[in-house]
Amino acid sequence: MRILMLGGTAFLGRHFVEAAVAAGHDVTLFNRGQTHPELFPQLERLRGNRDGGLGILAERRWDAVVDTSGRLPRLVGASAQALRDTGQYLFVSTISVYADVSVPGTREDARPATLSRPDSEDERTDYGALKFLCEEEVRRVFGPRAAVVRPGLIVGPFDPTDRFTYWPARCARGGRILAPGQPDRRIQFVDVRDLAQFLLHLVQARQGGTFNAAQPPGAVTMGQLLSACAAGQPATIQWVADDWLAEQGVGQWMELPLWIRPTPEQRGFYEVDCTAAIEAGLAFRPLADTVRDTLAWHQTREPYTWSHTGLSTEREQQLLDLAPELAD
């Protein structure tokens, strides 16, 4: 197949291109050439950008386009329109499109988030709503030829966010490790390589539709994740109560990765229904493989300075020193 990748040299796109090339497909990269230009030197590269720089795509035809990087509806709409004669448009969205995750089992037809104001392009405030409107632009142009995948947290090698990498890297350092909440707390994510293979499967099958994409609810708990990360490492896990962490001002998600305080509004955040994707072919590798490979990749980039993700060494130690007395 002839596949056009919009982007393709960062995280998910990188893994998808590797999978597609390994499967024998003819892949063309369309991007600005600013991120990892050294990758995939054997592939055709088209230089341009979404915002007024789509002309190079004119008069070209592909069997499928894979869009892992679209975030603003007007730009995704322009891309879809420019590529309207392509056989299929696969758009990678997010489970953040849902307006309400207070109830477990959110399915693809649940109510979407809406913009804070009609003209908003504020990705910080309206990320989920903007991604849903991007989906709508693709559906408007491609109809049943549109495939939309809504992943949960994407993890694994080359993840630029460190929202998962923090845990295997922290356990590898050893010592007492602050862990949030209860070990039986369910979490939900998807290995980037499993997601890439699912995207490729949809393209090869020319399958349209909308799919939540993460491990099924209950497949992994926080305790299982940290046990996998700490296996063979000189680490001791210390669980600390949610309310106490909140009282100390610990930031959810980024300062303490994967931690979402189980408020009534967030009760279903890690309980999104992924049945449709699993029935369509999404499969999962063992947790231990994801942990091992993520740590191995992380160790190739050390010495590494953690920036905005994860507890600093000093902050974690301060919390651990206080927690035994105050967290009951």
C-alpha positions in Angstrom: 0.0 0.0 0.0 1.0 3.6 -0.5 0.7 5.4 2.8 1.1 9.1 3.6 2.2 9.9 7.1 1.5 13.4 8.4 4.5 13.8 10.8 6.1 10.5 11.4 9.4 11.1 13.2 8.5 11.6 16.8 6.7 9.0 19.0 3.6 7.2 17.7 4.3 8.2 14.1 7.9 6.8 14.4 6.6 3.4 15.6 3.9 3.4 12.9 6.3 4.1 10.1 8.7 1.4 11.4 5.8 -1.1 11.4 4.5 -0.1 8.0 7.9 -0.3 6.4 8.6 -3.7 8.0 5.3 -4.9 6.5 6.5 -3.9 3.0 4.4 -0.7 2.5 5.5 2.3 0.6 5.5 5.2 3.1 5.8 8.9 2.3 6.5 11.4 5.1 5.0 14.9 5.1 6.4 17.2 7.7 8.5 20.3 8.3 11.7 18.3 8.6 12.4 19.8 12.1 12.1 16.6 14.3 14.6 13.8 13.8 15.3 14.5 10.2 17.9 11.7 10.3 15.3 9.0 10.6 14.1 6.9 7.7 16.5 8.3 5.1 15.3 5.7 2.6 11.7 7.1 2.5 10.3 9.9 0.3 10.0 13.1 2.3 7.7 16.0 1.4 8.5 19.3 3.1 5.5 21.5 4.1 3.1 22.3 6.9 -0.6 22.2 7.6 -1.0 25.9 7.9 -0.9 27.1 4.3 1.8 24.6 3.2 -0.2 21.8 1.7 0.4 22.6 -1.9 3.0 19.9 -2.4 0.3 17.3 -1.8 -1.7 18.4 -4.8 -2.1 15.9 -7.7 -0.7 13.1 -5.5 -2.7 10.0 -4.5 -2.2 7.5 -1.7 -4.2 4.5 -0.5 -4.3 5.9 3.1 -3.2 8.9 5.1 -2.3 8.5 8.8 -2.5 11.6 10.9 -1.0 11.3 14.4 -0.3 15.0 14.9 -3.5 17.0 14.1 -4.8 19.2 16.9 -6.6 22.2 15.5 -9.9 21.6 13.5 -9.2 24.2 10.8 -5.8 22.7 10.0 -7.0 19.1 10.1 -10.0 20.1 7.9 -7.6 21.6 5.4 -5.5 18.5 5.4 -8.6 16.3 4.9 -9.8 18.4 2.0 -6.4 18.4 0.3 -6.3 14.6 0.6 -10.0 14.0 -0.2 -9.1 11.6 -3.0 -7.0 9.4 -0.7 -8.6 6.0 0.0 -8.7 6.3 3.8 -8.0 8.9 6.4 -6.9 7.5 9.8 -6.9 10.2 12.5 -5.5 9.6 16.0 -7.5 11.4 18.6 -7.7 10.9 22.4 -10.0 9.6 25.1 -9.9 13.2 26.4 -12.7 14.0 23.9 -15.4 12.9 26.4 -17.3 15.4 28.4 -18.1 13.1 31.3 -15.9 10.3 32.7 -17.6 10.1 36.1 -19.1 6.7 35.2 -17.0 3.7 34.2 -17.5 2.2 30.8 -17.4 5.2 28.5 -18.1 4.1 24.9 -17.4 5.8 21.6 -20.9 7.3 21.4 -20.6 9.1 24.7 -21.2 12.9 24.8 -18.1 14.8 23.6 -16.5 17.8 25.3 -17.4 21.3 23.9 -15.3 24.4 23.5 -15.1 27.0 26.2 -15.9 29.6 23.6 -16.8 29.1 19.9 -13.5 30.5 18.5 -11.2 28.8 21.0 -7.9 27.2 19.8 -6.6 27.0 23.3 -5.2 23.5 23.5 -4.5 23.7 27.2 -8.1 24.5 28.1 -10.0 22.8 25.2 -7.7 20.0 24.1 -10.4 17.3 24.1 -13.0 19.4 22.5 -10.6 20.5 19.7 -9.6 16.9 19.0 -13.3 15.9 18.7 -13.8 18.8 16.2 -10.8 17.5 14.3 -12.5 14.1 14.1 -15.6 15.8 12.7 -13.6 17.5 10.0 -12.2 14.1 8.9 -15.6 12.5 9.0 -17.2 15.4 7.0 -14.7 14.8 4.1 -14.2 11.1 4.2 -17.4 9.7 5.7 -17.2 5.9 6.0 -13.6 6.0 4.8 -12.6 7.8 8.0 -11.1 5.8 10.9 -10.7 7.6 14.3 -8.7 6.1 17.1 -8.9 7.5 20.6 -6.0 6.2 22.6 -5.6 6.4 26.4 -2.1 7.3 27.7 0.4 6.1 25.1 3.6 4.7 26.7 6.8 3.0 25.7 10.2 3.8 24.1 10.7 7.4 22.7 7.8 8.8 24.8 8.7 12.5 25.1 6.4 13.1 28.1 7.9 10.8 30.7 4.4 10.2 32.2 5.1 6.5 32.2 8.9 6.4 32.0 9.1 8.0 35.4 8.1 4.8 37.2 10.6 2.3 35.7 13.3 4.9 35.9 12.5 5.8 39.5 12.4 2.1 40.5 15.8 1.5 38.9 17.3 4.2 41.1 16.1 2.2 44.2 15.4 3.3 47.7 12.0 4.2 49.1 9.5 5.1 46.4 6.4 7.1 47.0 3.4 5.5 45.4 0.0 7.2 45.3 -3.3 5.8 46.7 -4.0 2.0 46.8 -2.2 -0.8 45.0 -5.5 -2.1 43.6 -6.2 1.2 41.9 -7.0 0.5 38.2 -4.9 2.3 35.5 -5.3 2.3 31.8 -2.7 2.9 29.0 -1.5 1.4 25.7 2.0 0.5 24.6 2.9 2.6 21.6 4.0 -0.4 19.6 0.7 -2.2 20.1 -1.1 1.0 19.1 1.0 1.3 16.0 0.2 -2.2 15.0 -3.5 -1.6 15.5 -3.3 1.5 13.3 -1.6 -0.5 10.6 -4.2 -3.2 10.9 -7.0 -0.7 10.3 -5.2 0.7 7.3 -4.5 -2.7 5.8 -8.1 -3.7 6.3 -9.4 -0.3 5.0 -11.6 -0.3 8.1 -13.5 2.8 9.2 -15.1 3.7 12.5 -14.2 5.1 15.9 -12.3 3.2 18.5 -11.2 3.8 22.1 -7.7 2.3 22.3 -6.2 1.2 25.7 -6.0 -1.9 27.8 -9.4 -3.1 29.0 -10.4 -1.7 32.4 -8.9 -3.8 35.2 -6.2 -5.3 33.1 -3.5 -3.4 35.1 -3.4 -1.9 38.5 -1.0 0.6 39.9 0.3 -2.1 42.2 1.0 -4.4 39.3 2.8 -1.7 37.4 5.1 -0.8 40.3 5.7 -4.5 41.1 6.8 -4.9 37.4 9.0 -1.8 37.6 10.6 -2.8 41.0 11.3 -6.4 40.0 15.0 -7.0 40.4 15.6 -3.5 41.6 16.7 -2.4 45.1 13.4 -0.5 45.6 10.8 -0.4 48.4 7.3 0.9 47.5 5.6 3.1 50.1 1.9 3.7 49.4 0.6 7.1 50.5 -3.1 8.1 50.8 -4.7 10.2 48.1 -6.1 12.8 50.5 -2.8 13.3 52.2 -1.1 13.9 48.9 -3.7 16.4 47.9 -3.2 18.2 51.2 0.5 18.5 50.4 -0.3 20.1 47.1 1.1 17.2 45.0 0.1 17.7 41.4 -1.8 15.0 39.7 -0.7 13.4 36.4 2.5 15.3 35.8 4.2 15.8 39.2 3.1 12.3 40.2 2.6 10.5 36.9 -0.5 8.3 36.4 -2.0 9.6 39.6 -5.6 10.8 39.2 -7.3 11.4 42.4 -10.5 9.3 42.4 -13.0 12.1 42.8 -16.7 11.5 41.7 -16.0 13.5 38.5 -12.9 11.3 37.6 -14.2 7.9 38.7 -14.3 6.5 35.2 -11.1 8.1 33.9 -9.3 4.7 33.8 -12.4 2.7 33.0 -13.0 3.6 29.3 -14.6 0.8 27.3 -12.2 -0.5 24.6 -14.2 -3.5 23.4 -14.6 -2.2 19.9 -10.9 -1.8 19.3 -10.1 -5.2 20.8 -12.7 -6.9 18.6 -11.2 -5.0 15.7 -7.7 -6.4 16.4 -6.0 -4.3 19.1 -3.8 -6.7 21.1 -1.4 -6.2 24.0 2.1 -7.3 24.9 2.9 -8.3 28.5 3.3 -5.5 31.0 6.8 -6.7 31.8 7.9 -6.2 28.2 6.7 -2.6 28.2 8.4 -1.8 31.5 11.7 -3.5 30.4 11.8 -1.9 26.9 10.9 1.6 28.2 13.7 1.4 30.9 16.2 0.1 28.3 15.4 3.0 26.0 15.5 5.6 28.9 19.0 4.3 29.9 20.3 5.1 26.4 19.5 8.8 26.9 21.2 9.2 30.3 22.5 11.4 31.9 19.0 12.8 31.7 17.6 15.8 33.5 13.9 15.5 34.4 12.1 18.7 33.8 8.4 19.0 34.3 7.4 15.4 34.9 7.7 13.5 38.1 8.6 14.3 41.7 12.0 15.7 42.2 14.3 13.7 44.5 14.1 16.4 47.2 10.3 16.7 47.0 9.8 13.0 47.1 12.1 12.6 50.1 10.3 15.4 52.0 7.0 13.7 51.4 8.3 10.3 52.5 9.7 11.8 55.7 6.3 13.1 56.6 4.0 10.5 55.2 4.3 7.7 57.8 3.1 10.1 60.5 0.5 11.9 58.6 -1.0 9.7 55.9 -3.1 7.3 58.0 
